[in-house]
């Protein structure tokens, strides 16, 4: 099994602040400004677009990285599928992670490529 992209417990011990969402809460909406990505510490998050669930992200998964990387608006909506705790990573923290751990950037690219392949296969 691959190593998790980011260990949520490491982030928490390093002082990352967590955010808690109840089932059905919107974490962000399609079209929102993307100023951070999220690591799921507990719970599940549905990523939705066009009324469909594209992916369900669980611990220690990440979501919201596309808008953070390219500065575009959110391409989908993220909704907590159950009580969920996430750790946001802002642009500065993201850049620091990439500089300190280049393997992080490679794992993130693999994750994004996998998501694109699954989307293509579903068309």
C-alpha positions in Angstrom: 0.0 0.0 0.0 1.2 3.5 -0.8 2.3 5.8 1.9 -0.4 8.4 2.7 0.0 11.7 0.9 0.1 13.6 4.2 -0.2 12.1 7.7 -3.0 14.0 9.4 -1.7 13.2 12.9 1.7 14.6 12.0 0.0 17.8 10.9 -2.1 18.0 14.1 1.0 17.5 16.3 2.8 20.2 14.2 0.0 22.6 15.2 -2.4 22.5 12.3 -5.8 23.7 13.3 -8.7 21.4 12.6 -12.1 22.2 11.3 -15.2 20.1 12.1 -18.2 19.7 9.9 -21.5 17.9 10.6 -23.0 15.5 8.0 -24.4 17.6 5.1 -22.3 20.7 5.9 -20.7 22.3 2.8 -17.0 22.6 3.2 -16.8 24.6 -0.1 -18.9 25.2 -3.1 -18.1 24.9 -6.8 -17.0 28.3 -7.9 -15.6 29.4 -4.5 -12.1 30.8 -4.3 -9.6 28.0 -3.6 -7.2 29.2 -0.9 -6.4 25.9 0.8 -6.5 22.1 0.4 -7.8 19.8 3.0 -6.6 16.6 4.7 -9.3 14.4 6.1 -8.4 13.5 9.7 -11.7 11.7 10.4 -15.0 11.1 8.6 -15.8 11.2 4.9 -16.3 14.0 2.3 -18.2 13.7 -0.9 -16.9 15.6 -3.9 -19.8 16.5 -6.1 -20.4 18.2 -9.5 -23.4 18.3 -11.8 -25.5 16.6 -9.1 -23.2 13.5 -9.0 -20.8 12.3 -6.3 -17.5 12.1 -8.2 -15.5 10.7 -5.3 -15.7 10.1 -1.6 -12.5 11.1 0.3 -11.7 9.3 3.6 -8.8 9.5 6.1 -6.0 10.3 5.3 -7.2 11.5 1.9 -6.9 15.0 0.5 -9.1 17.2 -1.6 -9.2 20.8 -2.8 -5.7 20.7 -4.2 -6.5 21.7 -7.8 -7.7 25.2 -6.9 -4.8 25.7 -4.6 -2.3 24.7 -7.2 -3.6 26.7 -10.1 -5.4 29.6 -8.3 -8.7 28.9 -10.1 -12.2 28.6 -8.6 -13.3 25.3 -7.0 -14.2 22.9 -9.8 -16.6 20.9 -7.5 -18.5 21.1 -4.2 -17.2 19.3 -1.0 -19.9 18.1 1.4 -19.3 16.2 4.7 -20.9 12.8 4.3 -20.8 12.3 8.1 -19.2 14.1 11.0 -15.8 15.0 9.6 -12.7 16.7 10.9 -10.3 18.2 8.3 -7.0 20.0 8.5 -6.7 22.9 6.0 -3.3 23.5 4.3 -3.0 27.0 2.9 -0.8 28.1 -0.1 2.2 29.0 2.1 2.1 25.7 4.0 1.6 23.8 0.7 4.7 25.5 -0.8 6.7 24.7 2.3 5.7 21.0 2.1 6.7 20.9 -1.6 10.1 22.4 -0.8 10.8 20.3 2.3 9.5 17.0 0.9 9.7 16.8 -2.9 8.2 13.3 -2.7 5.0 15.0 -1.5 4.6 16.8 -4.8 5.2 13.5 -6.7 2.5 11.7 -4.7 0.1 14.6 -5.2 0.7 14.4 -9.0 0.0 10.6 -8.9 -3.2 11.2 -7.0 -4.4 13.9 -9.5 -3.5 11.6 -12.4 -5.4 8.7 -10.9 -8.5 11.0 -10.4 -8.3 12.1 -14.1 -8.0 8.5 -15.3 -11.0 7.4 -13.2 -13.0 10.4 -14.5 -12.1 9.5 -18.1 -13.0 5.8 -17.6 -16.4 6.9 -16.3 -17.2 8.9 -19.4 
